[in-house]
Each structure stands twice: as C-alpha cells, then as structure tokens.
Amino acid sequence: MGVLSTLKETLQASTQSGNRGDVTEGESKGAYWCHDCDERIRDVDAPGEGPPNCPDCGGEMTFERSVGSTGCAC
C-alpha cells in the first residue's frame, strides 16, 4: 500500500497549497473568455477598459469570474 499512500498524500498536499501562482489576493477579479476559441485573458492583463476582442477570431470576449477558496479567478 506504499504507492497508494504516497499518491494520496501527494494529491492532498497539492490541493491544500495556498500558493496558486503570482496573483495577489484581490488583484484579479476574473478573466475574459472567447468560448469559440477557448482563449482566456485575465482581467488584469486585458488591454484598455471593457471587454477585449479575441486575439484569434476578433470576436468580443465575455467576462467571467470563478470564486474559489483561493481567490484565484482561474
């Protein structure tokens, strides 16, 4: 059972990590998505104000946010 125990511990440790990237708490509120192209741009990386256009197809992207326990809008 050593392999299963190690795998279980590894998976638990990865979900309990407080470090979810370089975004500081409260910095990002969400991301803009192009669902046709599966393209994503974080709100803090979007140029200008308002929804940007998709870099692949040129269509207007939609803003979405995912509220999670980490505060990350992934």
Summary of the structure (lengths in Angstrom):
residues: 74
radius of gyration: 16.8
end to end distance: 34.4
largest distance: 54.4
contacts: 147
relative contact order: 0.22
helix: 23%
strand: 18%
